Structure formats: structure tokens, C-alpha cells
Amino acid sequence: MTQATQSANLHRHLGLLDVFCISTGAMISSGLFILPGIAFGLTGPAMCIAYLLAGLLTIPALLSKAELATAMPKAGGVYFYIDRSMGPAMGTLGGLAGWFSLSFKSAFALIGMGAFIALLLPGLTDMELRLAAAGCCVFFVLVNLLGAKHAGRLQIVMVLGLLVVLLIYVVAGIEHVNPDNYTPFQTSGNEGLLAAIGLVFVSFGGLTKVASVAEEVHNPGRNLVLGMLLAFVVVLGFYGAVTFVTVGIVDGEALAATLTPLNLGAEVSMGAGGVAMVAIAAILAFVSTANAGILAASRVPMAMSRDHLLPSSFDHVDERRGTPTLAILVTGGFMIAVILLLDLEGLVKTASTLKLLLFLLVNVAVIVMRESRIQNYRPSFKSPLYPWVQIAGILASIVLIVAMGSLQILLASSFVLASFAWYFVYARKIEFERTSALIHVVERIAGRDLSSGTLGSELSDIVRERDGIAEDRFDRLARECIVLDLEGPKSLEDFVDQVAEHLTQRVDVPHQELVEQLLERERETSTALTPTLAIPHVVMDGEARFEMLVARCRNGVHFTDKAPEVKTIFVLVGSPDERNFHLQALMAIAQIAQQEDFAKRWKRAASEDDLRDIILLSHRARRSS
């Protein structure tokens, strides 16, 4: 069964500023407004370093997800990458873990908001605060139902306002910093520091959630990568500056005992007005995280439904608004249940563990996709220092999961087993035609074909959509032409004879006559343009006739002594009235062959379909037709 066709396409409404604000808003909430006090209790002033180290540990996942997102900008984000790299069983695990972690983190943000609402309205009970959080969740569900464009615009307003308040907090507080507050710097040794890193790691967990809405991002090859990188740099800088100032102006005992550390700092540097300002900023931070969470999390069940890993009703997209209605409603309903029923500490630890598991899998996914050598895996951004960055990310994730404690390891293991159980009960009976990149890796190692999956074709369609490739006449010719993958070495006569054998019926010219015309053309002037590229072409009688044959000869065709091993051959046969298109075809072939990585891709292509895709997915000037 192929990937399901969704009822309507998602709209590409999100730009660079939207991506930046979704990523930024997803990170700045509980991690900055609640966790500094808890982290200080674990390791003392070294919690500033814990934030910076936690941020650095997210870099491998950031780079890996940026690469995967530019290669496969599809709804579902991490789910889609894990499924296409490691298969539907692992995809089920990645999808459910992504959905749960995003939903948990967003619900955690809304519950944490209650602590700051209580500062403004101290008379509210715990249940009243939870009901207020649930009400906010309902509001953002409604905003998301109106469309990603509206959710993105609201996100921009909230995040930019939040950054302004944090800048004021840092500037106002820096002159009140007491250097004595930083000694002793590390109160519980390396064990305490490691525990603090594991705790605050969730603060950066939202950085890459924007990849879940990649299908709704305009020019994802640029905007996704640049938006995530800008968000990471800005948020890491604010985390470092805000925690440094907070430690420097707040008494250590008070800081370790509070869930509103920035309010204590604002009271020291700006008085009651500062406390109110920070409380409002905190509420903005929490609701922006919730808004971004609903936006990203709801795309995961929709993507899983497309692939038949969840019921098809999750795939319904409102044609007018371009939003996955049921997926948004179910995500919002789950978050409301979490808000009303679960506790704060359990949420943050569960979300951190699942996020670490996803970061591990996304690094593995890059390794699998790269080593599969699938021609149509074409990321606009490639992670530097491959594979060492990914290996470092995998090891860091394992260390931090272990540092979370045995209970979290048990919860993570239970979640993995439950995800696999869902796959085996619900989805295993489905016959999937698509294969994973992992199968291609096994094929390379085994040296033989194990399946005839459609991953290459799917990636081809994704690249065409991502790059906005509109087919022209040459593309249609390339899609329908004969493609030969020959071993060789071959003489020119043998090659021409084989070409004529395949073209004679298409051009309605006798085999021997076509052979003679092609050889006569070579005797006049060789069509070998370079030692490795030739474009034999002849004009035949008739009207409105034009055919092309593309061939790769692995060990070369001997055209001339100056071009004894031509490996790339485009054969053109057309009628006199097609001379203009003949010239257009020559120009298109020249642009394709001159691309920097053409020779490498041509050599590594695994099949005739791969050779055809190299032509179809090339960057060249296309003529409207």
C-alpha cells in the first residue's frame, strides 16, 4: 500500500520569522521561568553552565534535523524521518514519542503558567489554575483550527514581546549582580551538574519541533535551517544571560526553594513593577510554547495517518483553512486531560526522556539516510563533521537518559514496548510498498536487491515539490525516454547498434538506416563534447517527431582516441521542424552535465530510475510550456 493521498494539501504560509518564533517560543517557557531554581538546588551557581552544556548537547540533533528537514520537508517531522530511514515499526515509535513529548511539554507549560497567574491573582485554588490552563488550551486549539498562518502570526507577537522583556530584565539586573553569589560555584560535584543538565535539557527540546510543520514553510531549504539556527543562538544567549543575572542578584537559599526565580530577581532589580512585568512575560512564554506545541504536535498523527499507522480520519485536512482538524482536536483534548490529571514533576521528566530518545533516533536517521546512498536524498543543508557529530549526539542522549534515573528508563522502555505493540496489532497486517533507507543499506552490504520499494520515487516527488520544479517539455521527454545502463567497454559501432535496436520502433526508421545515420554523423564530427560526455544527434524525415535515449556505460564507449571512455551519452533523434526544441534540449543537457556533483551522482546511481531522476531533479533553466 502506498502512502495515502491526503484530502487536501497543507498551505505554505510560514516564513523565516514564523520559523524563528515557533522555535524560540517552544524553548522559552518553563525552562527559563521555573527550572532555574530547581537546577540551582542540584548544582548551585554551576546551573548557568548546565544550561549552556545542555544547549551544546542539542547541536547534533539540531544539525541532523536541519539536514533531514531540508531533504524531506513533510508534515510529521521526526516521525517522517524515522519512518523513511528505519521503517514503519521504528516510525510508529518515533511518531508516538514525538506526539507525546510535544503534547506533554506544551501541557507542562500551561500548568507552569499557573504559578505566575497566582502572583497576579493570589486567591485562586490549584484546580482553578488548572482550569484556567485548560481554557488557554481550548483557545489555542481554536486558533490552530483557523490555520497555521494565524497561529504563526500570534506566535510572532508573543515571542517578540517576550524577548523584549527578557532583555529589560538582563539590562536592569546586571548592575545589581553580587560576585559573592557565585561561590562556591559547584555545590554537588559532577554528579549534581550532570543531573542539572538532564533536568534543563527539556528547555531546548522545542528547538526543532518546527520541523513538524515543514510542509507549511515557504522555501524550507532556507527558512527552516536559518530559522532554527537563529533561534538556537538567540535562546542560548538569553538562557546564559538570564540565569547568570538571576544567580548574581538572588539569595541562594531563596533561589533553590522557588518555582518563580525570575520574579525574585525582578523584585531586586526593578521592584513590584518588574515582578508584574516578568509575570506577564512568563505567561506569554507559557502560552507561546503551548501554541507552538499544538501546531507541531497535531501534524504528527496526521502524517502517521497518511501512512496507515493511525486511523485514516486523522488525515482529514480542512480544504479552506488547510488544517488537520481531528489531529488538532485530539491533541488539544489529550493536553487538557494531562493538565487536569497529572503533576508537574512527572510531566517534565517524561517529556525530557522521550525528547532524548527522539534526539537519539534522529541522529541515527541521518546516518542511515547517508549510508543508504539513495540518489534522491538531497538535503539543501548537510550536517558538518558527519558522522562524528551524529555519533556524539547518540552517546550524549544515552548518557543523559541514564542520568535521568531508573524510573525514567523504565518509563521509556515501557513506552517503546507499547509503541511496538500498537504497530504489531494495528499496522503490521498492512502491506507497505515503500521501503526504508535501512533496506538500501542492507542491499549495499549484501550486494543484491532485496525489494522494489518506492522510497526513491517518493523522495523524488518531495524534491520536486520543495524546489518548485515545474515540468517543461524536456522534463516530459526525459520522463518518457529510454534509459540504458550498460557495462561495457563498448566500441562505437556496438553502442550505436544497441541504440538503434531500442529506438527504431519509436522513430519509425529501419534499424540499419538509423545505425548508418548515427555513424555518418560521427564520421563528420565527433559528438563527444568531453572525454566522458557525448550527445549523438541526427535529423530524420517527417514532422513533429523527437526522441531521446539516455545511456550510462560504466566502462565507457570508445568514441574517439581523445574520448575513449565516454560514460554519459544522450542520443537525440528529431525531425527538421523540431530544430528549435533540438537546441533547447542541447542547452538543457549542457546545464545538467555542468552541475558540480553530476559526475559523482551519475557514477553512484544504482538503477535506470536513479539515472532518470538525476535528469528530472536537476537545477536548470526551465521553459514554461
N, C-alpha and C positions, 0 to 999 in steps of 0.2 A: 504494500500500500504506500503510495507516495504521500508527500506532505499535503495536508488538506489545504484547500483553497479557502481563504477566509472570505466572509461575506462582503467585506469592504476593506479597502486599504486604509492604513493609518496615514494621517496627513503630516507632512514635514513642515511643522510650524515653528520648531525650536531653533534658535540661532546660538551664536557664541556666548552672548550674555546669559541666555537661558541656561545653557550647559554649565557655565561658571556658577550661576546662582543655585542651580539644583544641587551641584556637587558641594558647594560651600554650605548651603543651608542644611544639607544632610549630615554635615560633620559638626557644625557648631550648635550644640544643644546641651544635653546632659554632660557630655564630656568636658565642657568648659564651665557650666554653671552649677554642677553638683559634684562631679567626681574629684576635683582637686582636693577637697577636704578629706575624702576617703583615702586618696592616694598619699596625701601628706601623712596620714596616720600610719601608713605602711612603711614609708621610707624617709620621711622628713623632707627637708628642702630639696633633696635629690629628685623629688617628684617632677621638678622642672625638666630634668634630664630624662626622666621616664617618658614624658610626653614627646620629647624630641626623638628619643630612640624608637618609641612606638611608631612615630611618623616615618622614620627612616626604614623601619621594617616593612612598611606598606609599599615601599618603592618597587620591589619586584612585582607585586600584584598590580600596581598601577601601570607599570610598563607593559606587563603581559596583557592586561585587559585593554590597554590602549591599542596594542597590536591587533588583538582579536576583534575589537570593536570596529576598527577601520577595515579589517578584512571581511567581517560579517556583521554589518550594521543592521541587525534584525531585532525585533521585539523579543524580550526574554533575557537578553544579556548573557549572563554567566550560564544560564540553563542551555541556551542555544550553542554556546561554545563547547561546553562539556559534552552535550549530546552528540554534536557533529565530530568531535575529536575522539570520544571514547565509547560511544554507542548509547542506545536508549536506556539501558539499565543504570549506567552512571548519570545519564541525563536526568532520569527521574530523581535520583538522589540530589543532583545539583539544583534542579528546579525547585523541589520541595524545600531544600535547605535555604535557597535564596529567598523564596517566598516567606518562609517562617522567620528568617533573620531580619529581613526588611520590615515585616509586619511587627515583630517583637520590638525592634529598635524604635519604630515610629510610635507604638503604643507606650513604650518606656518614656519617650519624650513627652507625650501628653500627660502621663502620670506625674512625671517630674515637674511639669508645669504647675501642678497643684501647690507645691511648696512656695512658689512665688506669688500665686494668686492669694495664698494665705497671708502673705505680707501686706497685700493691698486690702484684703477683706478677711481679717483675722477671725471672724466669728463663724466661718464655715466649718462643717464637720468633714471627716475623711470621705464619707460616702458622697457628700455634696460636691466635694472637689473632684471625685471620680466621675460623678455625673456631668460636671462641667467639662471635664476632659472628653467624655463620650460625646457631649454636644458639639465640641470642636471637631471631633472626628466626623460626625454627621455632616457638618458644614463643609469640610474638605472633600468628603465623598461627593457632595453636590457640585462643588467647584470642578472636580475632576470629570464628572459626568458631562459637564459643559464642553470639555475639550482640553487637550494638552496646552493649547495656546493660552487659555485663560489661567490655567494652573501655573504656567510658566511666568506670565506677567505678574501674578500675585506674588510668586516666589521672588522675583526681582525686587519688588518694592520692600518686602520684608527683609531680605538679606542685605541690601544696601543700607537700610536703616539700622540694622543690627551692627554692621561693620563700623558705621559712624559712631555709635555709642561705645563700642569697644575701644575705638581709637581715643575717644574722650577719656575713658577710664584709664588707659595706659598713660596718656599725657598728664592727667591730673594726679595720678598716683606716683609717678616716678620721683617727684621731689620729696615725697614722704617716706621713701624706702630707708629702712634701718639695716645697715650691713650686718649687725649682730644677729639678725633673724636667720642668717644663712649658716650659722654654726650651732651644733655640729651639722655638716651638710648631709651626711648619710647615716641615719639612725639605726637601721636594721640590717646592715651589710648587703651583700649582693643578692641574698635570698629575698629581702624586702624589696629591693629595686626591681628584681625580676617579676615579683608578684604585682608591683605597681604598673609595670609595663603591660602585663597581661590584662590588668583591670582597665587601663585607659586606652588599650588598643581599639576597643569598640568606638572610641571617639573618631577614629579615621575610617571606620567601617563603611560610612556612607559615601566616601570619596568617589567610588566607581559605580555607584548604583545608577548613575545617569546612563550607563551602558544599556540598561534595561529598556530605555526609551530611544535607543539609537535609530530605530526605524522612523522616528518622528523628528530627527535632527536634520536640518538643511546642511548640505556639504559635510557629511560626517567625517570624511577623511581629514578635514582641517579642524572643524569646530569641536569634535569630541576630544581629540588629543589636546589641543590648545586649551580648551575649557577645563579639562581635568588637571592639567599641569599647572595652570594659573591658580586654580582653586587650592591645590596642594600647597603651593608656595605661600599663598596668602594665609591660609588657615594655619599652617605650621608656624609661620611668623607670629600670628596672633596668639596661638597657644603658648609659644615660648614667652612672648612679652607679657601676656596677661598673668600667667602663673608666676613669672618672676616678680612682677609687681605685687601680686597678692601675697606671696610669701614674705616679701620685704615690708609690708605695711600691716599685716595681721598677726596677732599673737599666736604662737604655735599651738598652744593647748586649745584655744578657741577655734582655730582653723581645723584641727583634727576632729573636732566634735560637731561640725556644722555641715548641713546639706545645702547651704546658701553662701559659699565662700566669697563670691564677688560682692555680695551685699555688705559683708563685713568690711571688705576693702573700700567700697564706695562710701561707707559711713565715715571711715577715717579720712579719706581724701576730699570728699565732696558734701558730707553731711546728709541730712534727711532727703534733700532733693536728689542727691546722687543715688541713694538707695532706691527711691521710686523709679528713677531713670533706668537703673540696672534691672530692676524687677520687670519693668515693661520690656526691656531688651531681651530678658530671659524668656518671657512669654512669646515674643516674636521668634526667638530661636527655636523654641519647642514646637511651635505651630508650623514653622517653615520646614523643620525636619519631618513632621507628620505629613505635611502636604507633599513633599518630595517622596516620602516613603510610600504613600498611597499611589502616587503617579507611577513610580518604578515597580512596586510590588505587584500591582494589578496586571502588568504586562507579562509576568511570568506564567500564571495559569492560562492566559490567552495563548502564549506560544506553545505551551505543553499540549493544549487542546488541539492546536493546528497539527501537531504530530501524533495525535490519538493517544496521548498518555494521560489525558483527563477527558471527561465528557465533552462532546462537541459544542454544547451550549456555551462554554466559556469562550468560544471563538467568535461569538456574535459581536460585530462591530457596528455601532450606530452609523449609518451611511451619511447622515447630515453632519454630525459632530466628530466623527472619526474616533470614537472612544469605545473600548471594550466594556460594555455595560455590566454584564453579570460578573466579570472578573473584578471590577471596581466595587460592586456591591458586596460580594463575598469577602474581599479583602477588608473593606470597612467594617463589615459585621464581625469578622474574626478579631480585628483590633479592638472593637467595643467590648467583646467578651473578655479579652485579655485585660483591658483597662479595669473592668468591674470585678474580675475574679482573682487576678494574680498579684504577687508582691513585687516591689521594685527591684530588690537584690536578685531575685530569681530571674527576672527579665534580662538584666544587664549581663549576667553570666551566661545565660543560654544564648543570647544574641552574639556575644563575643566568641563563644565556642563554635557556633555554626558559621560565623564570618571567617574564623581562622580555617575551618575546614574548606570553605569556598576558596579562600586565597590559595590554599594548597593545591586544590584541583585546577584552578585557573592557570597556575604555573605549569602544572603537568600538561594541560591542554596545549599550551604554546609549544612545548617540546614535541608532543605527538604530532601537531599540525606541521611543524617544521620538518620533522624526520619522515613524515609521510611523503613529502616532495610532490604533493598534488599541485599540478600546474596552475590551477585556478585559485589557489590560496595566495591572494595578492594584497597583503596589508599595505595601506598607504603609509603607515608608520611601523618600523621594525624595532623591537626592543634591542638596545645595545648590549654588548657583552654576553650575548647568547652563547651557551646555555647556563653560564655561571650565575647570572642574576636569578634565573629561574630555580636553579638548584639551591641557592642561598635562601630564596623565598620559601621553598618547600621545607628546608631544615628549620628555618625560623618559625614557621607555622607549627611544626611538630613540637618544638621546644616550648612554645607558648601554650599549646593545648595541654601538654603535660603539666606546665606550671599552674594551670587553672585548677588542678586538683582532681582526685579520683572520682568525685561525684560528677564533675563536668565531663570527664572521659566516659563515664557510664552513660550519661545522658546522650552524648554524641554517638556512642556505639548503638544505643537503643534507637536513635533517630535513623541511623544508617540501615539498621535491620528493618525498621518499619517502612522505609522508602523502598527497599528492595522487595519487601513483601507486597507492597502496592503494585510494583511493576510486574511481579510474577503472577499475582492474582488478576490484575486488571488488563495489563498491556501485553504480556508475553504471548498471548494467543494471536496477536495481530502479526501479520506477515509484513515486515518492513522491507521495502525495496531499497531504501537508502542504506549505505554502509558508512561506517565511521572511518575517520582517518587512521585509527588504530589498525584496522584491517589492511590498509595500504602499507603500513609499517611492516606488518607480518608478511605481506606479499613480497616486499623488498627483501626481507630476510630469507624467506623460503624460496624466492626466485621463481614464483609461479602465481597465476591468477587464482584467487580463492572465491571471487564473487564478481558480479557485474552491477555493482551499486550505482546510485545516481548522485553521489556527493559531488563529483566533478561538475556535472551539469547544473546542480543547484548552486554551487559556488560561482559558476559562470553567470547565471541569472542575477545573482547578488551583485557581482562586479558591474554588470551592465546597468543595473538599477542605481548603484552607488555613484557611478561615474556619469550617469545620464547619457549613455550611449544610445543614440537614435540610429537605427539601421539605415544605411543608404544602399544604392544598387550594388556596390561592390561587396557589402556585407551579405546581401542576399545571394550573390554569386558564390561567395566563399562558403555559405551555409549549405548550398546545394551541390558544390563541385565535388569531383572525385579526389580523394586524398590517398596517396600510396605511401607506405612505409617499407622501404626496401633495404636489403642488407648490403649487396654489392661485394666487392667493387664491380662496376659495370663499364663496358665500352659505350660510347655514344650511340652506336648502332643498336646495341641490345636495349638500351634505355628507350630510344625512340620507338622501337618495335613494341615494347611493352606499353608505352603511352598510347600509341595508335590502337592497340588492341582494346583499351578501355574507352577511347574517345570516338572510335569510328561510328558507333551507333548514334551517339549524341549529336555529332555534326553531320551525319548522313553523307559521309565521304568514304569510299572504299579504303580498306586498311592499307594496301600498298601505296595508294596515291597519297594518303596522309603521311606515311613514312617518308616518301620521296620529297614532299613539300618541306617537311621539317628538316631533313638532311640538307636539302638545297639551301635553305635559309642559313644553316650553319656554315656551309661552304662559302657563301657570300661574305658573311661577317659573323664571327662567333657571338653568341648571345650570353656568354659567360661574362658578367659585369665585374666580378671579383673572383679570386681563386676558390670561393666557396658558394657563390650565388650565380644562378643563370636564369634567364627569362626567355626561353624559346617561344617565338610567336610567328604566326603565319596568317595571311589573309586568304579566305576561301570564297568561292562563288556563293551567291544567294543574298538574302536580305534578313535584317533583324535577327542575326544569329551570333551568339557569343558564348564561348565555353572556356572554362579554366580547369586545369588539373594541377594539383599541388603534390610534390613528392619530396620525401626525405630519403636520401641514400646514405646509410650510416657509414659506409666505407668509400663513398664517393663515386661519381660518374666522370670518366675521362673526356672532357670537352675539348681541351687543347693541352699542349705541353705547358702553357702558362697557368692553366686551370685543370690540373689532373685529378683533383678530388673535390668536385662540386657536390655539396651535400644538400643544398636547398635549391629546388627547381620549381618555378611557376611557369606552366605551359599555357599560352593564350592562343585561341583559335577564334577568329571573328570574320564577319562579312564586311565588305567595303563601307557600308553605311554606318558601321559601328566604330569608325576611326576615332571619333571624339571620346567615346567611352573607353576605347583601347588605350588612349593616352591617360585617361583618368585612372584606369586600372594599373598602368605602369607607375604612375605617381603614388598610388596607394601602396603598392608593393615596395617601392623605394622607401617610403616613410616607415613601413613596418620593419623592413630589414635593417634600417639605420638606427633603430632603438638600441639603447645601451646594452640591455640584457637579452636581446633577441637570440644571439648565437647560443647563449647558455640555456635559455628556455627550449630552443629548438632541439638541442642535443639531449636535454633531460626529459623531453616529452615521452610519456610512457605508452601512448597509443595514437591512432589516427585521429580520434576525437580530441586529444590534447593538442595535436598539431593544428587542427581546425580552430580550436579555441584561442590559440596564440594569435591567429589572424583576426578573429572576431573581436577579441578584447584589446586589441592594440590601440594605443593613443595616436590618433592621426586626424587630419582634417577631413571631416565627413561632409558630403554634399547633400543638401535637402533634396528629396525626391518623392 
